[in-house]
């Protein structure tokens, strides 16, 4: 187990290459990395590989412990005491799995109509080739759809709320980066002077105003549900009726849903668009597919339509393989001293993570792993008996972008539908390409987070012209 470090911030900016180096020499055992922020406070991350395969080994007690164990490490990474950026409560996760996922068939046509309506105004209309920064536009499309799913129709039309919710997503990561340049002992003082922290406070105030309005609307309607029901409905009825009138708790849940439900979706969509213009040979292939899939009697895409977008599904999964929003997964904190099966001693407080970015480039799992093959998973699914495997929303030990097992992202099915609807409408309504002499932008990597370049411009032109 190596813990050697050069002790510079450059290390954390090169995290994927460090993980890859450790992965090559320690494929089946644990290894550690130290990386430093400007605060000169080292962190030791134990990155597990094959330990994930045996739930009975003691190491896996930490991968499959209650979510509270994971939350400790995640909350620290996200600087939750300053950003409020944390994971959803267990009963919120239950509502997503038990209620929201079951209503996605009803949501899909509605969300498609919203994308059709909003894309011309948000993404823009262009008679001639025009440079466009898609990052914030994609975020707005996702946030609008999610506002309807999470809180209701009025929220999806509330300009102040949409601006606050999209701003919150961006401000959180800016705040995290800013805080981590300071020693932990100084952060309780420094955070008061960070502009992004002030923005977060303002966004929560606007969120409180919106949530109170949504709760009041529900009361005026006698508590009747929207059709299909929102997450606010699910968190105000049945087993959650006791928190129906708790404004602060409902606000917390809505802001948490924005944080975890919007970040990955808009990041993955933006990355897929960047990959599409970097590999334009896939544009006609994917366009032909989305134009040919069945629709409902009103001409809307359905949940079944998105499932039928098999080549697009494969393209998205390949894009995610290259650009997973998290360079590691299964972030856990050891809650007691322990010794792993290989004899490695792990002291209490050590973070344990799975080296996702290296698994996704493992030549034993992927042929030519450094080559972008947009139809890779489509070709895998042609094999008899594997037609429903390797889907974009699938999770497994070879693909940890969504997590794994009972801790896999519960909102990944909604995310997949949203991304496919936006990509399909973009393909059908625009021609897109890279400017001459310009390559796909490098990702922005900070510690274990991977984000698309926000200021990159793509050339757009309406297909109708």
N, C-alpha and C positions, 0 to 999 in steps of 0.2 A: 504494500500500500504506500503510494508516494504522496508526500505532502509538500514537495518542493515548490517554491514560488519565487518569482522575480520580485514580487512585492510592488508592482505598479498597477495603475488603473488600466493600462493596456491589456493586462491579463483578462480582466472581466469583459473587455470589449471583444476579446478573441475567445470567448468561452466555448463556442462550438469546436474550434480547433483543439483546444485543451482537452475537451471531453473525448474527441475522436482519438487523440494520442493515447489517452488512458484506456480507451476501449480496445485499441489494437493490442496493447500489451497485457490487458487484464479483462479479456472478453467474458470470462465465466466467474470472476471473483469481484470483490468490492475494490474500489480505489477511491482516493480522496483528492480533492482540489482545494487549495487556498486561493481566494482572490480578494483583492483589497479595493476599497473605495478610497476616496480622498481622505476619509476619516482615519485611514491606516488601521482599521479594525479587521482582523482576518476572520474569515468564515471557513469552516471546514464542511464540505459537502461530500458525503459518502454516496457514491453512485452505484446502485445495484443493477445487475443484469440478470443472471440466471436465477437469482433468489426468488424472482417473481413466480417461478414455475412450481414451487412447493409451498402450499398454504400451511403445511404442518411444521415447517421449519420456523425457528423462533424469529428469524429476521422478518418473516412475513406477518408476524403479529403486529408489526408496525405499519405494514401496508394495508392491512385489513382491520385495523383497530377502529373504534367509533370515530365519527367525523371530527369530534372534538380534538383528537390527536392531530389530524391533518390541519385543522383550523388554526392551531397554535402556530405552526410554521408558516402557513399561508398568510395569517393575519400579520405576522411580523414582516414578511416580505412586502406586503401591500401597505405597510405603515397604517394599519387600520385605525389607530387612535387619532390620526390626523386626517385621513382620507375617507374614513367610514367604508372603505372598499373591502368587503369581506364576502364570504360564501353564504348561501341561503341556509336558513334553519332547516332542521330535519323535516318538520311538518310542511314547509314550503316545497321541499323536494318531493314529498309524498303527493302534494297537490299537483305538481307538474306531471309526475308519473301516472297518478290515478285518475286525474281529471283532464288536464290540458292535452296530454298526448292522445287521449281518446277522442278529442274533438278536432283533431287536425284535419280530418276529412271535411269537416264543415268550414274550417278556417281557410283551407287552400284556395278555393275559388274567390273568397272575399279578399284575401291578401293579393291575389293576382289582379283583381280589379283595382285595388289600391295602387299597385305598382304601375299598371297601365295608365291610371289617372295622374299619378305624381311624377313619373319619370320625365315627361316632356318639360315640365317646369323646373324640376330639381336638376336633372342631368343637362338640360338645355336642348335647343334646336339649332342646327347649323347647316346653312345652305352650302357652305364651302368648308374645306378642311380647316379646323380650328383647334388650337391647343387647349386642353381641358385638364384641370386637376380633379381627378375623380375621387380622391380619398374622402374629403368632407361630404361630397355629394352622395357617395355610397353610404356613409354613416347616417346621413339624413333619411335616406330611403329605408334603411333598416330600422332606425329609431321610430319612424312613422308607423311602420307595420307593427313593431313591438309595442308601441303605445296602445294600439287597438287591442292587441292580445293581452297585455298586462293590465290595462286600466279601463279601456273603453273607447267608443267612437269620439266622444268629446275631447278626450286627451289627445287622440291622433290628429285633431284639428286645432289644437291649442298651440299657437306659434310660440308663446312664451315658454311653455312646457317643453316643446321640442328643442328649442334653443338651449334651455337649461339642461335637458337630459343629454344631448350630444356634447355640450360643453363639459358636463361632469365626467364623461368618459375620458375626454382628452386631458382635462385638468388633473385627474387622479394620477395619471402616469407622469405628467410633468412634475407634480408635487412629490411623487415617490422618488424620481430621479434627483430632484433638488435636495430633498431631505437626506438622501443617502450619501451626499457629499460631506455630511457633517457627522461628527462623533455622536453615537446614541445619547450620551449624557447631555449634549447640547441641543438636541432636537426639540425638547419641550420648550425651549426658549426661542430657537430659530424659526420654528414653524409659524410663529406669530407674524413674521416679517416676509414670508414667502407669498408672492402675489397669487399663486395657484391655490393656496389654502384659503385665501379670502374669496376667491372665485367659487370654491367648493361650498363654502358657507352660504354664499348667495344662491347657489343652485339648489341647495337643500331648502332654503326659505321658499323659493319658487315651487319646489316639489311639494312642500307642505301645503301651499295654497292650492295646487292642483289636486292633491289627494283629498283635501277637505271638500273641494267642489265635487269631486267624484262620489265621495261618501254621502254628501248632501243630496246629490241627484238620485242615488240609490234609495235613500230614505223617502224622497218625494214620490218615487215610483213604487213604494211599498216593499222595497227590497227585491223587486223582480230582477231576474238575470238578463243580461244582454244575450243576444243570439248571434253567434255562439258565446257562451259565458267567458268572462275575463278571469285573469288570475285574482283580481280584486274580488270578484264574485266568489271564487273558490275559497278565498281566504276570509270570507265574511259569512259563510254558510256552513251547515252541517257540523262537522267536528271542529270547525274554526269559528263558529258563531260567537264564541266568548270574546274574540278579539275584534269583532265587527266594528265597534265604535272607538277603538284605540288608535287615534290619529298618528301618534309617534311610531307605533309598531307597524301600522300599515305603510307609513312613509318609509320606514327602514326597509320593509320588504320590497317596495317599489323601486327604491334606489339600488338595492342589491340586485334585483332582477335586471335593471338597466346595466349595471356593471358587468354581471356575469353573462347576461343574455345578449348583449349588444357587441361587446368587445371582440369576441371570437368570430362572430358572424360577419361583422363589417371588415375585420382584418382579413379573414379568409376570402371574402368576396373581392376585396381590393387586390390581394395577392393573385387571385385567379385571373383578374383582368390584366394585370401586369404580365402574367405568364402567357396569356392569350395573344397579346401583341408581340411578345418575344418569340412566340411560335405560331405565326399567322397561318401556317398550313392547316391548323385545326379549326380555323374559323368557318370555312365552308362545310366541313364535316359536322360540326356541332350545330350550325345554323340549319342544315338540312334535317337533322334529327328533331330539333325543337319545333320546327315548322310542321313536322309530320305526326307528332304524337297526338293521341285522341284528346278531345276536349268535351266539356259538358254541353248541354243543349243551348246554353247562352254564350258559347264560345270561350269559356274560361278554362284555364288549366285546373285540374283537380289533383288531389293527392296521388291518384293513380297515374296522372300525366307526368308528375315529377319522377315517379318510380320508373316510368318508361324512358326517361331521359338517361339511358344507360351510358352512352358515350360521354355525355356531360358529367355524369356521376364519376366516371373514371378520371376525367380530366381534373375535376375538383379534388379527388383523392390524391392524385399525383402532385398537384399544386400544394396540397397540405403536407405531403411527404417532404417536400423541399422547404416549406415555409411554416412549419408548425408554430402556432403562437407561443407555445411554451417549449423551450429547449430541453427541459426536463419535466417529468411528471411524477406523481405520487410523492409530493413534498410532505415529509413527515418529520417530526421532531422526536428523538428518543426520550421517553419520559422516565427512563431509568437506565443505569448502566447495563450493558448486555454484551455477550460474546456471540459472534456469528458462527455458523457451522464451519467456516474455514479457519477459525481461531482468532479472527480479528476482533479486538476489543473496541467497543463503541461507547464512549462516555455519555452520560446523561446530557441532553441538550444538543447533541449532534444532529444535524439535518441529514435525512436520508432521502435520496431521490433516484429516479430511474433515468438513465441517460438516453432520452428519447431521440435526440438529434442524431446520435450515432447508430441507434437501432434502425432508423429510417434510411440509413446509407450503408447498411450491412450487406456486403456482397454475397453472404450465405443466404440471405433472404430475398435479395433483389438482383436480378441479372443487370449488369451495367448500371449500378445504383446512381452514378453521377450523371447519367443521361436522362433527360426529361422525356418520358414516353407517356403522352396524354391518354393513350388507349391501353396502357399496361394492364389495368385492372379489368377493363372490358374484355381483353383477350384471355385473362385468367378465368373470367366467368363463363367463357364459351365451353369450358370443360364440363362434360356431363356431371351433374350432381353438385356443381359449384355455382349454379346460376344466381343464387341469392347470397353468395359470399363476397367478401371484399368490397362491400358497399361503402359509400362515402360516410354514412353514419355508423358504420360498424366499428367495434372496438375489439382489440385482442392483444396478445403479447407481442405481436409483430408490428402493431400500429397503435401507439398509445396517445395519439393526438387528442382523443376524447376521454382519456383515462381508460379504466379497465374494470370489469366485473361490476359489483354493486355500487362502486364509486364512479362509474362512467358518467359523463355529463348527461343529466336527465333531459336537457333541452336541445340535444343534438338533432332530434328529428324536426323540430320547428326550425332550427337553424338551417338544416339542409333544404327544407322547402323554401325558405326565404331566399337563400342564395341562388337556388335553381330558377326561381321566378324572376329575379333580377337579371341573372345572366341570360336567360331566355329572351326577355324583352330587349335587353341591350343588343343581343345578336340579331334580332329581327328588325330593330329600328335604326341601328347605326352601323356604319362602316368605321372601323377603328384601326389605327396603325401607329407604330413608333415614328417620331420625327426622323428624318434622314440623319444617319451617322450617330444615332443615339441608341444605347443598349438598355436593357432592363435594369432598373436601379437596384443597388444592394439593399438588403434589409437593414433596419436599425436594430441592433442587439444591445440590450442592457442587462447585465447579469443573465438571468435565464429567460428573459422576455425577448420576443422577436416581433417586430412591427414593420409594416410597409412604409416606405418613404412617403411622407404626406404631401410633399410639394412637387412630385413628379407629374409631368404633363404628357398626355396622350392626345393624338390627333383624332378628332371626331368629325363625322359628316353624316347628316341624315340620309338614310337609304331612299327616302321618298323623293329626293332631289336628283 
